[in-house]
Amino acid sequence: MGNETQVNVPIAALIDVYPDVNEVFFPYDVVLVMDIDSFKQIDKSLFGQQSLKQAAVKINVPYGDINTKAIKIAELLSENEVAFQIRTRLDEEKNIEDNLHSTTFFFNVLILFFGALGLLQAVNSINMSIQTRKRDLAILRSIGTDTAELRQVFMWEATAYSILPIVLSLPVSFVATLMFKLLFKNLSLHIALRWIPYINIMILNLPLIIVIFAVYSYHSYKINKMTSLNTIY
């Protein structure tokens, strides 16, 4: 037993001191904290000639320092190791983002489909609404309502139709994002929020707004041409 090496290892949970860059986490239920030299001694006594040929360690560093620490650790390991691989939380986040590309594409297609459907429905609803009120609008026109006042009525309606899709689409996307967080428990909310297709929603709403105002402007022009009730027959 004379060849055995005894190392006193403090337990992080007891001493409330957690590792820095030059210290090692053993990924067990009980976390062991030690410096690199102590780790090498224990590793050699456990694995002999295979010592440090293959080892997996976990190092706890602040989130904002991950890139800096990873570079420093790589420089330290490159002096002694033949081959090594460093994988950080940033790599895991990127992997999650890459895996979400197909899902994002599906949501974009879904948004495009329902957007086009909503556009047709909006145009149809506007036409039907104006047709059912055509007599009332003609009466207003015949009793002296001027062009500016009548156009203002149309523009307020067009504005309401234009804002409604934006008001509804963003909360729906946010709810979908929260569902992602529940389904993928390792997906942090700030990553998930990146995948709300804000730009796609705004791009899709732009032609919707243009079409709505164009339809209302057309009907406003037609109504303004009415000079009497006979025009509607």
C-alpha positions as CSV (number, residue, x, y, z in Angstrom):
1,M,0.0,0.0,0.0
2,G,3.1,2.2,0.0
3,N,2.4,3.4,-3.6
4,E,-1.1,4.8,-2.7
5,T,-1.6,8.5,-2.9
6,Q,-4.0,10.1,-0.4
7,V,-5.6,13.4,-1.4
8,N,-7.8,15.5,0.8
9,V,-10.7,16.7,-1.4
10,P,-13.1,19.4,-0.1
11,I,-16.8,18.9,-0.9
12,A,-18.3,22.0,-2.5
13,A,-21.7,21.6,-0.9
14,L,-20.1,21.7,2.6
15,I,-17.5,24.4,2.2
16,D,-19.7,26.5,-0.2
17,V,-16.8,27.1,-2.5
18,Y,-17.3,26.3,-6.2
19,P,-14.7,25.8,-8.9
20,D,-13.0,28.4,-11.0
21,V,-11.3,27.9,-14.4
22,N,-8.4,25.9,-13.0
23,E,-10.6,23.5,-11.0
24,V,-12.6,20.5,-12.0
25,F,-16.2,19.3,-11.4
26,F,-16.7,15.5,-11.2
27,P,-20.3,15.1,-12.7
28,Y,-21.5,12.9,-9.8
29,D,-24.3,13.5,-7.3
30,V,-21.7,14.5,-4.8
31,V,-19.6,17.3,-6.4
32,L,-15.9,17.1,-5.8
33,V,-13.8,20.2,-6.2
34,M,-10.0,19.9,-6.6
35,D,-7.2,21.5,-8.4
36,I,-5.7,20.1,-11.6
37,D,-2.7,18.5,-9.9
38,S,-4.9,16.6,-7.4
39,F,-7.1,15.4,-10.2
40,K,-4.2,14.1,-12.1
41,Q,-3.0,12.1,-9.1
42,I,-6.3,10.5,-8.5
43,D,-6.9,9.8,-12.2
44,K,-3.5,8.1,-12.4
45,S,-4.1,6.0,-9.4
46,L,-7.5,4.9,-10.7
47,F,-6.7,4.3,-14.4
48,G,-2.9,3.7,-14.4
49,Q,-1.5,3.8,-17.9
50,Q,-4.8,5.0,-19.3
51,S,-4.6,8.0,-17.1
52,L,-5.9,11.1,-18.9
53,K,-6.2,9.2,-22.2
54,Q,-9.9,9.9,-22.0
55,A,-11.6,12.0,-19.3
56,A,-14.8,14.1,-19.1
57,V,-15.0,17.0,-16.7
58,K,-17.5,19.7,-16.1
59,I,-16.4,23.2,-15.3
60,N,-18.8,25.8,-13.8
61,V,-18.2,29.4,-15.2
62,P,-20.4,32.5,-15.4
63,Y,-22.7,32.5,-18.5
64,G,-21.2,35.8,-19.8
65,D,-17.6,34.4,-19.5
66,I,-18.2,31.1,-21.4
67,N,-16.4,32.1,-24.6
68,T,-13.4,33.7,-22.8
69,K,-13.0,30.7,-20.4
70,A,-13.4,28.2,-23.2
71,I,-10.5,29.8,-25.1
72,K,-8.3,29.9,-22.0
73,I,-9.1,26.2,-21.2
74,A,-8.3,25.2,-24.7
75,E,-5.0,26.9,-24.5
76,L,-4.2,25.2,-21.2
77,L,-5.2,21.8,-22.6
78,S,-3.3,22.2,-25.8
79,E,-0.1,22.3,-23.9
80,N,-0.5,18.8,-22.5
81,E,-3.3,17.0,-24.4
82,V,-3.1,15.3,-27.8
83,A,-6.8,15.7,-28.5
84,F,-9.6,17.3,-26.6
85,Q,-13.1,18.6,-27.2
86,I,-14.8,21.5,-25.4
87,R,-18.5,21.7,-25.5
88,T,-20.2,24.7,-23.7
89,R,-23.8,25.7,-23.1
90,L,-23.5,28.0,-26.1
91,D,-23.0,24.9,-28.2
92,E,-26.1,23.3,-26.7
93,E,-28.1,26.5,-27.4
94,K,-26.9,26.5,-31.0
95,N,-27.8,22.9,-31.4
96,I,-31.3,23.6,-30.1
97,E,-31.6,26.5,-32.5
98,D,-30.5,24.3,-35.4
99,N,-33.0,21.6,-34.5
100,L,-35.8,24.3,-34.4
101,H,-35.2,25.4,-38.0
102,S,-37.6,22.8,-39.5
103,T,-40.2,23.7,-36.9
104,T,-39.8,27.4,-37.7
105,F,-40.2,26.7,-41.4
106,F,-43.5,24.9,-40.6
107,F,-44.7,27.8,-38.6
108,N,-43.8,30.3,-41.4
109,V,-45.7,28.2,-43.9
110,L,-48.6,28.1,-41.5
111,I,-48.5,31.8,-41.0
112,L,-48.4,32.4,-44.7
113,F,-51.4,30.1,-45.3
114,F,-53.6,31.6,-42.6
115,G,-52.4,35.1,-43.6
116,A,-53.5,34.6,-47.2
117,L,-56.8,33.1,-46.0
118,G,-57.3,36.0,-43.6
119,L,-56.5,38.5,-46.4
120,L,-59.3,36.9,-48.7
121,Q,-61.7,36.8,-45.7
122,A,-60.9,40.5,-44.8
123,V,-61.6,41.6,-48.4
124,N,-64.8,39.6,-48.6
125,S,-65.9,40.9,-45.2
126,I,-65.3,44.5,-46.2
127,N,-67.1,44.1,-49.5
128,M,-70.1,42.5,-47.8
129,S,-70.1,45.1,-45.0
130,I,-70.2,48.0,-47.5
131,Q,-72.7,46.3,-49.7
132,T,-75.2,45.9,-46.8
133,R,-74.7,49.5,-45.8
134,K,-74.7,50.9,-49.3
135,R,-78.2,52.4,-49.0
136,D,-77.3,54.0,-45.6
137,L,-74.1,55.5,-47.1
138,A,-76.0,56.8,-50.1
139,I,-78.5,58.5,-47.8
140,L,-75.7,60.2,-45.9
141,R,-74.2,61.3,-49.2
142,S,-77.6,62.6,-50.5
143,I,-78.2,64.7,-47.4
144,G,-75.0,66.5,-47.7
145,T,-72.2,64.5,-46.0
146,D,-69.1,65.7,-47.7
147,T,-66.3,63.6,-49.2
148,A,-63.9,64.2,-46.4
149,E,-66.3,63.1,-43.7
150,L,-67.3,60.0,-45.6
151,R,-63.7,59.1,-46.4
152,Q,-62.9,59.5,-42.7
153,V,-65.5,56.8,-41.8
154,F,-63.9,54.4,-44.3
155,M,-60.3,55.2,-43.1
156,W,-61.2,54.5,-39.4
157,E,-62.7,51.1,-40.4
158,A,-59.6,50.3,-42.6
159,T,-57.3,51.2,-39.7
160,A,-59.3,48.9,-37.3
161,Y,-59.1,46.0,-39.8
162,S,-55.4,46.6,-40.3
163,I,-54.4,46.7,-36.6
164,L,-56.5,43.7,-35.6
165,P,-54.3,41.0,-37.3
166,I,-51.1,42.5,-35.7
167,V,-52.8,42.7,-32.2
168,L,-53.9,39.0,-32.5
169,S,-50.9,37.5,-34.3
170,L,-48.2,38.5,-31.8
171,P,-49.9,37.1,-28.7
172,V,-50.7,33.9,-30.5
173,S,-47.0,33.6,-31.4
174,F,-46.0,34.3,-27.8
175,V,-48.3,31.5,-26.6
176,A,-46.8,29.2,-29.2
177,T,-43.4,30.0,-27.8
178,L,-44.4,29.2,-24.2
179,M,-45.7,25.9,-25.5
180,F,-42.2,25.3,-27.0
181,K,-40.7,25.9,-23.6
182,L,-43.0,23.4,-21.9
183,L,-42.3,20.8,-24.6
184,F,-38.5,21.3,-24.6
185,K,-37.7,21.8,-21.0
186,N,-34.1,22.4,-21.7
187,L,-35.1,25.4,-23.9
188,S,-34.7,28.6,-22.1
189,L,-37.3,31.3,-22.7
190,H,-34.8,33.9,-24.2
191,I,-33.8,31.3,-26.8
192,A,-37.4,30.4,-27.6
193,L,-38.4,34.1,-28.0
194,R,-35.9,34.4,-30.8
195,W,-38.1,32.1,-32.8
196,I,-41.2,34.2,-32.8
197,P,-41.3,35.1,-36.5
198,Y,-41.9,38.9,-35.8
199,I,-40.4,39.9,-39.2
200,N,-42.6,37.4,-41.1
201,I,-45.7,38.5,-39.3
202,M,-44.9,42.2,-40.1
203,I,-44.1,41.4,-43.8
204,L,-47.3,39.4,-44.1
205,N,-49.4,42.2,-42.4
206,L,-48.0,44.9,-44.8
207,P,-49.8,43.7,-47.9
208,L,-52.8,43.0,-45.8
209,I,-52.8,46.7,-44.7
210,I,-52.3,47.9,-48.3
211,V,-55.1,45.7,-49.6
212,I,-57.5,46.8,-46.9
213,F,-56.9,50.5,-47.5
214,A,-57.1,50.0,-51.2
215,V,-60.5,48.2,-50.9
216,Y,-61.9,50.9,-48.6
217,S,-60.5,53.7,-50.9
218,Y,-62.2,52.1,-53.9
219,H,-65.5,51.9,-52.1
220,S,-65.1,55.4,-50.7
221,Y,-64.6,56.6,-54.3
222,K,-67.7,54.8,-55.5
223,I,-69.9,56.1,-52.6
224,N,-68.7,59.6,-53.1
225,K,-69.9,59.4,-56.7
226,M,-73.4,58.9,-55.5
227,T,-75.5,62.1,-55.8
228,S,-78.9,60.7,-55.0
229,L,-80.7,57.5,-53.8
230,N,-81.3,56.7,-57.4
231,T,-77.6,55.8,-57.8
232,I,-78.0,52.7,-55.7
233,Y,-80.5,51.1,-58.1
